[in-house]
């Protein structure tokens, strides 16, 4: 698993996220600092998405660490708000976690309906539910506050 | 803290490209990163390391 063993990664992840084991999950990448959760949710693994000037930020989107600004950033690549996490054929979805209006994390739904997340600078995981990363612990992502979706643009169309 | 920590931050940046850019900007008051490279951690790190060499903060 890159800079640390998978066993070490799992030990850390289960310490950071107290609900992780309430569903199935698996580590799917090595530790990598080149991209973050916001970029990964947008489907990018070579860029760090963060309000300018600390990272890439879509032109015209307010440089704020708010859920609304991140939603606008995803809106710039075709996502629109939707009501639920339920998998919809032909659409990919993202879920935004927030804390009092501040952006905390974003997860992306795979065609299978499972979610995938980049955990800070650490590994990517696939996780069965969004709730597995929720909580009020130091490293937990608080709670999902917004869903967005766009039509699949690749051969992975559901 | 302040300018004395710059060599330490730049050393760390050289080793693992941890995104310390906000701290570097806050301490130095400059930003040598080309805006077109925003989000490209490797290029952002290279820009800061080049700046550090120009300032003779790193070898």
Backbone of each chain as ProteinMPNN parsed JSONL, in Angstrom:
{"seq_chain_A": "XXXXXXXXXXXXXXXXXXXXXXXXXXXXXXXXXXXXXXXXXXXXXXXXXXXXXXXXXXXXXXXXXXXXXXXXXXXXXXXXXXXXXXXXXXXXXXXXXXXXXXXXXXXXXXXXXXXXXXXXXXXXXXXXXXXXXXXXXXXXXXXXXXXXXXXXXXXXXX", "coords_chain_A": {"N_chain_A": [[0.827, -1.206, 0.0], [1.886, 1.291, -0.824], [3.346, 3.837, 1.008], [2.878, 2.721, 3.473], [1.862, -0.285, 5.191], [-1.005, -2.295, 4.258], [-2.261, -3.301, 6.484], [-1.472, -1.494, 8.473], [-2.695, 0.785, 7.468], [-5.429, 0.088, 7.648], [-5.69, -0.183, 10.401], [-5.296, 2.473, 11.236], [-7.418, 3.766, 9.872], [-9.673, 2.609, 11.005], [-9.435, 3.51, 13.534], [-9.681, 6.24, 13.193], [-12.251, 6.508, 12.103], [-15.019, 5.774, 13.628], [-17.304, 4.428, 12.894], [-16.717, 2.93, 10.743], [-16.615, 0.161, 10.496], [-19.243, -0.546, 10.484], [-20.228, -1.203, 8.102], [-19.333, -2.807, 4.979], [-16.037, -2.357, 3.682], [-13.186, -1.403, 1.708], [-9.709, -0.882, 1.183], [-8.445, 0.958, -1.507], [-6.374, 2.264, -2.728], [-2.989, 3.498, -2.602], [-1.472, 5.541, -0.026], [-1.515, 8.96, -0.78], [-0.452, 12.153, -1.619], [-1.038, 13.832, -3.684], [-3.581, 14.48, -4.437], [-6.864, 15.348, -3.187], [-9.826, 14.743, -1.182], [-11.868, 16.265, -2.305], [-11.084, 16.652, -4.949], [-10.958, 13.999, -5.76], [-13.624, 13.205, -5.561], [-14.532, 14.586, -7.694], [-13.517, 13.098, -9.667], [-10.831, 13.263, -10.193], [-7.381, 12.534, -9.945], [-4.965, 13.748, -9.932], [-4.77, 16.242, -9.013], [-5.103, 18.801, -6.57], [-7.938, 19.879, -5.074], [-8.969, 22.89, -3.861], [-10.052, 25.93, -2.372], [-8.757, 28.763, -4.102], [-5.706, 30.426, -3.16], [-4.67, 27.884, -2.658], [-5.024, 25.541, -4.004], [-6.353, 23.866, -6.927], [-9.119, 25.559, -8.237], [-12.317, 25.908, -9.529], [-12.877, 28.34, -12.074], [-14.6, 31.342, -11.297], [-15.991, 30.42, -9.142], [-16.829, 31.049, -5.761], [-14.09, 31.559, -3.54], [-14.222, 29.881, -1.038], [-14.517, 27.964, 1.968], [-16.953, 26.63, 2.142], [-19.957, 24.631, 2.2], [-21.715, 25.428, 0.216], [-20.025, 26.727, -1.621], [-18.387, 24.62, -2.441], [-20.331, 23.017, -3.557], [-21.001, 24.626, -5.686], [-18.605, 24.477, -7.05], [-18.615, 21.796, -7.873], [-20.864, 21.983, -9.375], [-19.87, 23.345, -11.515], [-18.765, 21.401, -13.059], [-20.827, 19.984, -13.981], [-22.537, 18.764, -12.109], [-25.647, 18.599, -10.416], [-27.865, 19.546, -7.784], [-29.495, 16.985, -5.866], [-31.969, 14.826, -4.338], [-31.498, 12.461, -2.869], [-29.355, 9.699, -1.794], [-29.753, 7.475, -3.187], [-28.958, 5.122, -5.64], [-29.044, 5.887, -9.079], [-29.826, 4.788, -12.256], [-27.654, 5.551, -14.883], [-26.674, 7.881, -13.811], [-24.091, 9.521, -11.982], [-23.302, 10.084, -8.6], [-22.535, 12.421, -6.004], [-21.769, 12.907, -2.572], [-21.879, 15.37, -0.148], [-20.248, 16.144, 2.799], [-20.786, 18.063, 5.694], [-20.259, 20.7, 8.146], [-21.924, 22.749, 10.063], [-22.338, 24.401, 7.834], [-19.826, 24.518, 6.756], [-17.608, 22.999, 4.432], [-16.584, 19.615, 4.63], [-16.012, 17.052, 3.611], [-16.135, 15.001, 0.628], [-17.777, 12.382, -1.066], [-17.921, 9.884, -3.636], [-20.206, 8.173, -5.734], [-20.065, 4.903, -7.006], [-20.737, 3.028, -10.056], [-21.798, 0.633, -9.125], [-23.195, 1.341, -6.917], [-21.918, 1.453, -4.549], [-19.887, 3.542, -2.416], [-17.085, 5.755, -2.861], [-14.168, 7.111, -1.434], [-11.608, 9.511, -0.892], [-9.448, 9.694, 1.713], [-8.576, 12.322, 3.263], [-5.158, 12.976, 3.104], [-4.587, 10.427, 2.931], [-5.346, 6.991, 2.15], [-7.473, 5.857, -0.611], [-10.765, 4.629, -0.284], [-13.341, 2.15, -0.767], [-16.642, 2.239, 0.274], [-19.499, 0.909, 1.858], [-21.666, 2.394, 2.83], [-22.645, 5.845, 3.331], [-22.765, 6.618, 5.912], [-20.746, 5.399, 7.264], [-18.556, 7.04, 7.441], [-19.373, 9.109, 8.927], [-19.749, 11.144, 11.903], [-18.843, 12.616, 15.072], [-16.269, 12.604, 15.927], [-12.711, 13.414, 16.206], [-11.486, 13.093, 13.662], [-13.559, 12.411, 12.092], [-16.151, 12.921, 9.608], [-18.308, 14.531, 10.219], [-21.531, 15.107, 9.05], [-23.544, 13.994, 6.262], [-24.701, 16.438, 4.084], [-25.578, 17.252, 1.629], [-26.573, 16.171, -1.607], [-25.5, 15.462, -4.922], [-25.779, 15.117, -8.501], [-24.854, 13.838, -11.746], [-25.064, 13.056, -15.227], [-23.565, 10.022, -16.241], [-20.465, 10.113, -17.831], [-18.775, 8.39, -19.044], [-17.785, 5.098, -20.28], [-18.738, 3.697, -18.227], [-21.372, 3.912, -17.881], [-24.413, 3.474, -16.175]], "CA_chain_A": [[0.0, 0.0, 0.0], [2.689, 2.492, -0.911], [4.244, 4.188, 2.08], [2.61, 1.941, 4.679], [1.212, -1.545, 4.855], [-2.466, -2.246, 4.308], [-2.664, -3.524, 7.878], [-1.308, -0.216, 9.178], [-3.741, 1.688, 6.979], [-6.715, -0.323, 8.224], [-5.67, 0.151, 11.834], [-5.513, 3.916, 11.348], [-8.752, 4.146, 9.398], [-10.702, 2.178, 11.965], [-9.301, 4.376, 14.707], [-10.18, 7.568, 12.82], [-13.677, 6.483, 11.765], [-15.551, 4.793, 14.578], [-18.413, 3.684, 12.293], [-16.281, 2.32, 9.478], [-16.905, -1.269, 10.458], [-20.683, -0.828, 10.462], [-20.511, -1.698, 6.757], [-18.127, -3.326, 4.343], [-15.179, -1.362, 3.044], [-11.868, -1.904, 1.339], [-8.726, 0.124, 0.765], [-8.304, 0.783, -2.955], [-5.21, 2.949, -3.281], [-1.938, 3.83, -1.648], [-1.415, 6.898, 0.528], [-1.091, 9.823, -1.883], [-0.676, 13.556, -1.276], [-1.203, 14.654, -4.884], [-4.979, 14.88, -4.602], [-7.624, 15.278, -1.941], [-11.169, 14.166, -1.324], [-12.696, 17.088, -3.19], [-10.686, 16.319, -6.321], [-11.313, 12.599, -6.03], [-15.062, 13.16, -5.811], [-14.72, 15.123, -9.046], [-12.952, 12.137, -10.598], [-9.456, 13.631, -10.529], [-6.388, 11.987, -9.025], [-3.671, 14.41, -10.139], [-4.969, 17.647, -8.663], [-5.614, 19.091, -5.224], [-9.004, 20.884, -5.166], [-9.13, 23.692, -2.653], [-10.194, 27.324, -2.794], [-7.512, 29.44, -4.484], [-4.637, 29.924, -4.031], [-4.046, 26.672, -2.111], [-5.216, 24.403, -4.886], [-7.151, 24.188, -8.106], [-10.488, 25.949, -7.915], [-12.938, 26.279, -10.804], [-13.055, 29.779, -12.271], [-15.918, 31.91, -11.052], [-16.601, 29.883, -7.918], [-16.284, 31.756, -4.591], [-13.005, 30.85, -2.843], [-14.678, 29.726, 0.346], [-14.566, 26.576, 2.433], [-18.338, 26.365, 2.52], [-20.669, 23.612, 1.422], [-22.285, 26.064, -0.976], [-18.97, 26.979, -2.602], [-17.986, 23.334, -3.018], [-21.418, 22.588, -4.441], [-20.848, 25.41, -6.916], [-17.454, 23.921, -7.768], [-19.086, 20.59, -8.559], [-21.81, 22.43, -10.389], [-19.117, 23.791, -12.696], [-18.447, 20.235, -13.894], [-22.046, 19.318, -14.434], [-23.378, 18.183, -11.066], [-26.767, 19.389, -9.912], [-28.346, 19.014, -6.512], [-30.57, 16.007, -5.902], [-32.556, 14.646, -3.005], [-31.146, 11.255, -2.112], [-28.152, 8.952, -2.144], [-30.154, 6.263, -3.902], [-28.334, 4.972, -6.947], [-29.938, 6.07, -10.223], [-29.219, 4.331, -13.488], [-27.253, 6.608, -15.812], [-26.165, 9.045, -13.091], [-23.156, 9.377, -10.866], [-23.686, 10.992, -7.516], [-21.581, 12.724, -4.944], [-22.364, 13.32, -1.301], [-21.032, 16.352, 0.539], [-20.358, 16.176, 4.254], [-20.558, 19.42, 6.159], [-20.326, 20.996, 9.578], [-22.384, 24.135, 10.218], [-22.174, 25.147, 6.596], [-18.466, 24.365, 6.221], [-17.313, 21.755, 3.742], [-15.671, 18.724, 5.349], [-15.595, 15.896, 2.805], [-17.048, 14.59, -0.439], [-17.656, 10.993, -1.507], [-18.477, 9.676, -4.982], [-20.849, 6.875, -5.882], [-19.65, 4.097, -8.149], [-21.904, 2.441, -10.739], [-22.349, -0.457, -8.317], [-23.941, 1.894, -5.794], [-20.978, 1.624, -3.442], [-19.269, 4.867, -2.41], [-15.632, 5.774, -2.786], [-13.686, 8.34, -0.797], [-10.207, 9.747, -0.572], [-9.473, 10.083, 3.12], [-7.526, 13.316, 3.493], [-3.981, 12.652, 2.287], [-4.368, 8.989, 3.075], [-5.769, 6.088, 1.093], [-8.849, 5.822, -1.104], [-11.486, 3.421, 0.107], [-14.726, 1.962, -1.17], [-17.411, 1.995, 1.486], [-20.864, 0.511, 1.544], [-22.626, 3.457, 3.152], [-22.087, 7.158, 3.663], [-22.746, 6.77, 7.367], [-19.509, 4.834, 7.814], [-17.561, 8.095, 7.663], [-19.984, 10.173, 9.725], [-19.508, 11.141, 13.339], [-18.329, 13.868, 15.638], [-14.901, 12.411, 16.393], [-11.727, 14.378, 15.708], [-11.198, 12.936, 12.244], [-14.768, 12.026, 11.373], [-16.558, 13.941, 8.65], [-19.612, 15.07, 10.616], [-22.696, 14.439, 8.47], [-23.863, 14.328, 4.872], [-25.654, 17.553, 4.058], [-26.035, 17.57, 0.273], [-26.316, 15.2, -2.67], [-25.494, 16.024, -6.27], [-25.679, 14.062, -9.501], [-24.725, 14.207, -13.156], [-25.087, 11.871, -16.09], [-22.276, 9.393, -16.469], [-19.854, 10.593, -19.074], [-17.825, 7.386, -19.518], [-18.39, 3.819, -20.616], [-19.263, 3.088, -17.008], [-22.791, 4.25, -17.76], [-25.195, 2.441, -15.518]], "C_chain_A": [[0.861, 1.256, 0.0], [3.537, 2.671, 0.312], [3.95, 3.451, 3.383], [1.841, 0.692, 4.295], [-0.301, -1.386, 4.919], [-2.95, -2.451, 5.737], [-2.546, -2.242, 8.695], [-2.405, 0.761, 8.77], [-5.077, 1.352, 7.626], [-6.782, 0.031, 9.708], [-5.936, 1.638, 12.036], [-6.947, 4.287, 10.986], [-9.825, 3.77, 10.409], [-10.585, 2.944, 13.276], [-9.89, 5.761, 14.411], [-11.694, 7.586, 12.662], [-14.359, 5.369, 12.564], [-16.667, 3.942, 13.977], [-17.993, 2.907, 11.045], [-16.683, 0.85, 9.384], [-18.392, -1.585, 10.53], [-21.123, -1.286, 9.073], [-19.234, -2.267, 6.182], [-17.321, -2.166, 3.774], [-13.887, -2.039, 2.625], [-10.983, -0.743, 0.908], [-8.412, -0.113, -0.705], [-7.133, 1.548, -3.563], [-4.161, 3.09, -2.199], [-2.156, 5.244, -1.111], [-0.878, 7.826, -0.567], [-1.439, 11.277, -1.566], [-1.015, 14.414, -2.493], [-2.632, 15.137, -5.072], [-5.7, 14.705, -3.271], [-9.039, 14.778, -2.22], [-12.013, 14.944, -2.323], [-12.374, 16.799, -4.654], [-11.141, 14.91, -6.689], [-12.809, 12.464, -6.306], [-15.387, 13.677, -7.21], [-14.101, 14.208, -10.101], [-11.51, 12.411, -10.975], [-8.484, 13.119, -9.477], [-5.002, 12.582, -9.266], [-3.708, 15.866, -9.701], [-5.526, 17.751, -7.249], [-6.656, 20.188, -5.359], [-9.134, 21.584, -3.832], [-9.288, 25.136, -3.107], [-8.837, 27.986, -3.03], [-7.021, 30.315, -3.336], [-4.025, 28.603, -3.565], [-4.196, 25.455, -3.002], [-5.931, 24.844, -6.14], [-8.557, 24.543, -7.65], [-11.16, 26.434, -9.189], [-13.156, 27.785, -10.907], [-14.487, 30.216, -11.975], [-16.613, 31.418, -9.802], [-15.991, 30.613, -6.716], [-15.208, 30.919, -3.885], [-13.326, 30.779, -1.358], [-14.74, 28.252, 0.694], [-15.972, 26.21, 2.901], [-18.925, 25.253, 1.657], [-21.197, 24.229, 0.134], [-21.221, 26.314, -2.046], [-18.514, 25.667, -3.244], [-19.079, 22.796, -3.945], [-21.344, 23.35, -5.765], [-19.667, 24.893, -7.742], [-17.87, 22.661, -8.524], [-20.119, 20.943, -9.626], [-21.102, 22.841, -11.669], [-18.707, 22.626, -13.59], [-19.685, 19.361, -14.119], [-22.929, 18.692, -13.378], [-24.494, 19.157, -10.684], [-27.271, 18.746, -8.626], [-29.462, 18.004, -6.735], [-30.937, 15.648, -4.466], [-31.985, 13.494, -2.194], [-29.839, 10.65, -2.607], [-28.487, 7.731, -2.982], [-29.553, 6.242, -5.303], [-29.37, 5.112, -8.052], [-29.211, 5.663, -11.485], [-28.887, 5.514, -14.395], [-26.684, 7.842, -15.141], [-25.068, 8.641, -12.109], [-23.528, 10.433, -9.835], [-22.488, 11.276, -6.622], [-22.378, 13.145, -3.709], [-21.376, 14.254, -0.619], [-21.318, 16.296, 2.032], [-20.032, 17.597, 4.716], [-20.695, 19.555, 7.664], [-20.687, 22.474, 9.73], [-22.103, 24.978, 8.981], [-20.788, 25.059, 5.99], [-18.301, 23.01, 5.549], [-16.326, 20.924, 4.563], [-15.134, 17.623, 4.433], [-16.591, 15.71, 1.665], [-16.737, 13.154, -0.82], [-18.349, 10.864, -2.86], [-19.056, 8.264, -5.076], [-20.366, 6.178, -7.153], [-20.878, 3.48, -8.814], [-22.566, 1.313, -9.943], [-23.238, 0.042, -7.186], [-23.1, 2.085, -4.552], [-20.347, 3.012, -3.549], [-17.757, 4.751, -2.348], [-15.182, 7.141, -2.283], [-12.175, 8.339, -0.726], [-10.182, 10.319, 0.842], [-8.321, 11.032, 3.421], [-6.364, 13.077, 2.539], [-3.74, 11.151, 2.259], [-4.965, 8.22, 1.896], [-7.167, 6.422, 0.555], [-9.482, 4.554, -0.542], [-12.791, 3.347, -0.67], [-15.49, 1.603, 0.089], [-18.878, 1.812, 1.146], [-21.87, 1.638, 1.764], [-21.896, 4.768, 3.431], [-21.924, 7.326, 5.169], [-21.452, 6.25, 7.986], [-18.448, 5.889, 8.115], [-18.107, 9.236, 8.518], [-19.601, 10.049, 11.196], [-18.928, 12.463, 13.785], [-16.919, 13.735, 16.186], [-13.937, 13.358, 15.694], [-11.54, 14.299, 14.197], [-12.434, 12.585, 11.433], [-15.354, 13.236, 10.633], [-17.908, 14.582, 8.966], [-20.711, 14.368, 9.816], [-22.952, 14.897, 7.032], [-24.948, 15.403, 4.857], [-26.195, 17.843, 2.657], [-25.683, 16.429, -0.667], [-26.337, 15.932, -4.008], [-25.359, 14.877, -7.27], [-25.419, 14.667, -10.873], [-24.759, 12.924, -13.967], [-23.682, 11.318, -16.237], [-21.729, 9.839, -17.815], [-18.867, 9.584, -19.647], [-18.567, 6.115, -19.881], [-18.973, 3.112, -19.396], [-20.749, 3.394, -16.832], [-23.579, 3.102, -17.153], [-26.449, 2.113, -16.291]], "O_chain_A": [[0.588, 2.191, 0.753], [4.349, 1.81, 0.649], [4.735, 3.561, 4.325], [1.247, 0.614, 3.219], [-0.815, -0.463, 5.551], [-3.936, -1.844, 6.154], [-3.415, -1.938, 9.512], [-2.971, 1.469, 9.604], [-5.778, 2.245, 8.101], [-7.813, 0.49, 10.201], [-6.715, 2.018, 12.91], [-7.606, 5.033, 11.71], [-10.77, 4.525, 10.638], [-11.546, 3.013, 14.042], [-10.518, 6.374, 15.274], [-12.35, 8.558, 13.038], [-14.28, 4.191, 12.217], [-16.955, 2.856, 14.48], [-18.828, 2.299, 10.376], [-17.046, 0.364, 8.313], [-18.774, -2.752, 10.625], [-22.264, -1.71, 8.891], [-18.179, -2.22, 6.814], [-17.874, -1.122, 3.43], [-13.54, -3.109, 3.123], [-11.454, 0.245, 0.343], [-8.144, -1.243, -1.112], [-6.917, 1.491, -4.774], [-4.421, 2.83, -1.024], [-2.921, 6.03, -1.67], [0.119, 7.5, -1.212], [-2.594, 11.591, -1.278], [-1.257, 15.612, -2.346], [-2.867, 16.106, -5.795], [-5.227, 14.021, -2.364], [-9.387, 14.438, -3.351], [-12.777, 14.361, -3.092], [-13.271, 16.712, -5.492], [-11.642, 14.669, -7.787], [-13.215, 11.7, -7.181], [-16.372, 13.273, -7.829], [-14.154, 14.509, -11.294], [-11.009, 11.865, -11.958], [-8.723, 13.248, -8.277], [-3.991, 12.006, -8.863], [-2.787, 16.631, -9.985], [-6.306, 16.912, -6.799], [-6.316, 21.315, -5.718], [-9.379, 20.954, -2.803], [-8.715, 25.528, -4.123], [-7.896, 27.795, -2.261], [-7.833, 30.889, -2.61], [-2.951, 28.236, -4.039], [-3.548, 24.435, -2.766], [-6.097, 26.037, -6.392], [-9.113, 23.888, -6.769], [-10.612, 27.301, -9.87], [-13.569, 28.427, -9.941], [-15.45, 29.548, -12.353], [-17.678, 31.913, -9.432], [-14.773, 30.782, -6.652], [-15.391, 29.722, -3.661], [-12.774, 31.518, -0.543], [-14.983, 27.402, -0.163], [-16.146, 25.56, 3.932], [-18.459, 24.977, 0.552], [-21.128, 23.607, -0.926], [-21.479, 26.135, -3.237], [-18.282, 25.612, -4.451], [-18.79, 22.198, -4.982], [-21.595, 22.787, -6.83], [-19.719, 24.873, -8.971], [-17.511, 22.487, -9.689], [-20.223, 20.271, -10.653], [-21.647, 22.711, -12.765], [-18.344, 22.831, -14.748], [-19.588, 18.168, -14.408], [-23.977, 18.138, -13.709], [-24.298, 20.372, -10.64], [-27.115, 17.543, -8.418], [-30.267, 18.136, -7.657], [-30.305, 16.102, -3.513], [-31.987, 13.541, -0.964], [-29.3, 11.014, -3.652], [-27.586, 7.027, -3.438], [-29.633, 7.22, -6.047], [-30.449, 4.525, -7.975], [-28.107, 6.136, -11.755], [-29.734, 6.372, -14.644], [-26.25, 8.767, -15.828], [-25.112, 7.574, -11.496], [-24.0, 11.521, -10.166], [-21.562, 10.472, -6.509], [-23.492, 13.661, -3.8], [-20.185, 13.958, -0.528], [-22.465, 16.387, 2.47], [-19.122, 18.242, 4.196], [-21.177, 18.657, 8.354], [-19.838, 23.345, 9.543], [-21.68, 26.13, 9.083], [-20.579, 25.471, 4.849], [-18.798, 21.997, 6.042], [-15.362, 21.452, 5.118], [-13.947, 17.3, 4.472], [-17.725, 16.186, 1.72], [-15.573, 12.757, -0.888], [-19.25, 11.638, -3.186], [-18.481, 7.3, -4.571], [-20.273, 6.783, -8.221], [-21.945, 3.416, -8.203], [-23.765, 1.075, -10.081], [-23.954, -0.743, -6.565], [-23.498, 2.781, -3.618], [-20.279, 3.588, -4.635], [-17.218, 3.766, -1.842], [-15.735, 8.177, -2.653], [-11.544, 7.3, -0.526], [-10.835, 11.326, 1.119], [-7.228, 10.602, 3.788], [-6.55, 12.987, 1.326], [-2.794, 10.673, 1.633], [-5.069, 8.744, 0.787], [-7.931, 7.162, 1.174], [-8.81, 3.54, -0.352], [-13.285, 4.357, -1.17], [-15.048, 0.768, 0.878], [-19.42, 2.477, 0.262], [-22.806, 1.811, 0.983], [-20.7, 4.79, 3.724], [-21.065, 8.072, 5.639], [-21.105, 6.621, 9.108], [-17.555, 5.669, 8.933], [-17.403, 10.205, 8.8], [-19.185, 8.988, 11.662], [-18.569, 13.314, 12.971], [-16.419, 14.651, 16.839], [-14.293, 14.019, 14.719], [-11.445, 15.328, 13.527], [-12.359, 12.474, 10.209], [-15.096, 14.39, 10.974], [-18.571, 15.114, 8.075], [-20.822, 13.144, 9.89], [-22.625, 16.019, 6.645], [-25.971, 15.287, 5.531], [-27.16, 18.594, 2.509], [-24.631, 15.802, -0.54], [-27.087, 16.888, -4.201], [-24.881, 13.796, -6.925], [-25.716, 15.834, -11.13], [-24.511, 11.838, -13.443], [-22.719, 12.077, -16.346], [-22.457, 9.926, -18.804], [-18.188, 9.879, -20.631], [-19.794, 6.045, -19.808], [-19.616, 2.069, -19.513], [-21.315, 3.163, -15.764], [-23.444, 1.942, -17.542], [-27.226, 1.256, -15.871]]}, "seq_chain_B": "XXXXXXXXXXXXXXXXXXXXXXXXXXXXXXXXXXXXXXXXXXXXXXXXXXXXXXXXXXX", "coords_chain_B": {"N_chain_B": [[8.41, 31.478, 15.724], [8.207, 31.919, 12.13], [10.301, 33.437, 9.685], [12.669, 31.923, 10.369], [11.794, 29.258, 10.346], [11.486, 28.584, 7.751], [13.512, 27.123, 6.2], [13.137, 24.566, 7.309], [10.479, 23.954, 6.667], [10.686, 23.991, 3.889], [12.498, 21.917, 3.501], [10.926, 19.773, 4.288], [8.949, 19.934, 2.394], [10.422, 19.254, 0.16], [10.884, 16.595, 0.595], [8.415, 15.217, 0.847], [6.391, 16.63, -0.393], [4.289, 17.715, 1.101], [1.423, 19.728, 1.465], [2.265, 22.633, 2.339], [1.787, 25.162, 1.574], [0.168, 27.341, 2.264], [1.231, 28.129, 4.697], [3.793, 28.882, 3.949], [3.21, 31.059, 2.29], [2.018, 32.749, 4.149], [4.115, 33.332, 5.87], [6.117, 34.407, 4.24], [4.917, 36.272, 2.581], [4.832, 36.196, -0.113], [4.072, 34.554, -3.26], [5.256, 32.216, -5.211], [4.113, 30.485, -6.986], [2.928, 29.634, -10.149], [-0.225, 30.649, -11.181], [-1.504, 28.964, -12.966], [-0.64, 26.51, -12.244], [-1.936, 25.838, -9.983], [-3.074, 23.568, -7.622], [-1.638, 21.471, -8.63], [0.303, 19.607, -7.007], [2.986, 18.757, -7.086], [4.199, 20.551, -8.905], [3.684, 22.946, -7.605], [5.19, 22.591, -5.316], [7.732, 22.451, -6.471], [8.004, 25.077, -7.397], [8.126, 26.533, -5.019], [10.416, 25.407, -3.904], [12.346, 26.206, -5.717], [12.183, 28.944, -5.321], [13.094, 28.997, -2.678], [15.749, 28.235, -3.064], [16.655, 30.397, -4.549], [16.485, 32.336, -2.614], [18.439, 31.495, -1.01], [17.854, 29.788, 1.055], [17.798, 27.108, 1.048], [19.924, 24.393, -0.029]], "CA_chain_B": [[8.16, 31.013, 14.361], [8.435, 32.948, 11.128], [11.284, 33.089, 8.664], [13.608, 30.863, 10.743], [11.297, 27.9, 10.079], [11.353, 28.349, 6.306], [14.302, 25.978, 5.708], [12.533, 23.312, 7.768], [9.29, 23.701, 5.848], [11.117, 23.676, 2.52], [13.06, 20.564, 3.533], [9.813, 18.824, 4.337], [8.306, 20.009, 1.081], [11.268, 18.527, -0.793], [10.835, 15.152, 0.869], [7.123, 14.543, 0.626], [5.421, 17.519, -1.041], [3.13, 18.059, 1.926], [0.974, 21.065, 1.056], [2.524, 23.674, 3.336], [1.853, 26.406, 0.803], [-0.478, 28.434, 2.992], [2.174, 28.598, 5.721], [4.877, 29.584, 3.255], [2.692, 32.368, 1.865], [1.776, 33.602, 5.317], [5.393, 33.761, 6.454], [6.957, 35.166, 3.31], [4.176, 37.339, 1.913], [4.929, 36.037, -1.571], [3.573, 33.276, -3.782], [5.959, 32.005, -6.472], [3.433, 29.471, -7.803], [2.17, 30.086, -11.318], [-1.64, 30.308, -10.952], [-1.924, 27.854, -13.829], [-0.228, 25.259, -11.606], [-2.681, 25.654, -8.735], [-3.626, 22.222, -7.475], [-0.64, 20.47, -9.04], [1.133, 19.672, -5.808], [4.401, 18.636, -7.436], [4.665, 21.808, -9.51], [3.65, 23.985, -6.565], [6.366, 22.351, -4.47], [8.931, 22.834, -7.236], [8.09, 26.545, -7.438], [8.59, 26.998, -3.706], [11.804, 24.978, -3.693], [13.173, 27.104, -6.531], [12.209, 30.218, -4.583], [13.973, 28.813, -1.522], [17.145, 28.251, -3.519], [16.979, 31.794, -4.904], [16.64, 33.089, -1.356], [19.545, 30.833, -0.293], [17.32, 29.158, 2.261], [18.09, 25.684, 0.9], [21.07, 24.191, -0.94]], "C_chain_B": [[8.364, 32.18, 13.398], [9.524, 32.488, 10.19], [12.288, 32.011, 9.099], [13.108, 29.444, 10.437], [11.239, 27.598, 8.583], [12.215, 27.193, 5.806], [13.708, 24.639, 6.123], [11.312, 22.961, 6.92], [9.697, 23.303, 4.429], [11.749, 22.294, 2.457], [11.95, 19.523, 3.508], [9.087, 18.781, 2.988], [9.097, 19.199, 0.059], [11.127, 17.028, -0.624], [9.493, 14.552, 0.472], [6.026, 15.433, 0.045], [4.151, 17.712, -0.218], [2.703, 19.485, 1.595], [1.062, 22.103, 2.173], [2.435, 25.058, 2.716], [1.248, 27.588, 1.551], [0.489, 29.009, 4.03], [3.309, 29.382, 5.073], [4.425, 30.97, 2.809], [2.543, 33.31, 3.047], [3.084, 34.151, 5.882], [6.144, 34.71, 5.534], [6.235, 36.356, 2.677], [4.284, 37.276, 0.401], [4.31, 34.707, -1.966], [4.213, 33.053, -5.149], [5.269, 31.019, -7.412], [2.697, 30.131, -8.959], [0.704, 29.695, -11.101], [-2.132, 29.154, -11.813], [-1.548, 26.502, -13.235], [-0.984, 24.99, -10.311], [-3.309, 24.262, -8.708], [-2.695, 21.118, -7.916], [0.447, 20.479, -7.97], [2.626, 19.614, -6.148], [4.959, 19.927, -8.007], [4.67, 22.939, -8.492], [4.872, 23.838, -5.651], [7.638, 22.782, -5.189], [9.102, 24.352, -7.249], [8.612, 27.088, -6.113], [10.043, 26.592, -3.455], [12.757, 25.847, -4.514], [13.293, 28.469, -5.86], [13.154, 30.122, -3.386], [15.443, 28.828, -1.894], [17.568, 29.67, -3.892], [17.238, 32.629, -3.655], [17.775, 32.538, -0.497], [19.095, 30.267, 1.053], [17.574, 27.651, 2.248], [19.238, 25.538, -0.072], [20.637, 24.218, -2.394]], "O_chain_B": [[8.659, 33.298, 13.821], [9.662, 31.294, 9.925], [12.727, 31.236, 8.248], [13.915, 28.527, 10.285], [10.966, 26.462, 8.195], [11.719, 26.351, 5.058], [13.771, 23.674, 5.36], [11.137, 21.814, 6.509], [9.118, 22.387, 3.844], [11.565, 21.573, 1.477], [12.033, 18.522, 2.797], [8.673, 17.721, 2.519], [8.518, 18.539, -0.804], [11.239, 16.275, -1.592], [9.441, 13.501, -0.166], [4.863, 15.034, -0.004], [3.063, 17.857, -0.775], [3.555, 20.363, 1.458], [0.08, 22.406, 2.851], [2.955, 26.023, 3.275], [1.759, 28.705, 1.476], [0.557, 30.224, 4.219], [3.733, 30.418, 5.586], [5.17, 31.942, 2.936], [2.883, 34.491, 2.975], [3.145, 35.3, 6.319], [6.733, 35.693, 5.984], [6.871, 37.333, 2.283], [3.87, 38.207, -0.292], [4.057, 33.847, -1.122], [3.768, 33.631, -6.141], [5.769, 30.743, -8.502], [1.934, 31.077, -8.762], [0.416, 28.523, -10.861], [-3.067, 28.447, -11.436], [-2.063, 25.468, -13.66], [-0.699, 24.013, -9.618], [-3.982, 23.845, -9.65], [-2.931, 19.949, -7.611], [1.39, 21.267, -8.032], [3.429, 20.34, -5.562], [6.055, 20.352, -7.644], [5.556, 23.793, -8.512], [5.5, 24.824, -5.265], [8.516, 23.404, -4.591], [10.22, 24.853, -7.127], [9.443, 27.996, -6.09], [10.809, 27.35, -2.86], [13.849, 26.182, -4.054], [14.367, 29.069, -5.834], [13.918, 31.048, -3.112], [16.28, 29.352, -1.16], [18.684, 30.097, -3.595], [18.097, 33.511, -3.644], [18.044, 33.039, 0.594], [19.835, 30.266, 2.036], [17.567, 27.0, 3.293], [19.509, 26.447, -0.856], [21.469, 24.065, -3.288]]}, "name": "protein", "num_of_chains": 2, "seq": "XXXXXXXXXXXXXXXXXXXXXXXXXXXXXXXXXXXXXXXXXXXXXXXXXXXXXXXXXXXXXXXXXXXXXXXXXXXXXXXXXXXXXXXXXXXXXXXXXXXXXXXXXXXXXXXXXXXXXXXXXXXXXXXXXXXXXXXXXXXXXXXXXXXXXXXXXXXXXXXXXXXXXXXXXXXXXXXXXXXXXXXXXXXXXXXXXXXXXXXXXXXXXXXXXXXXXXXXX"}
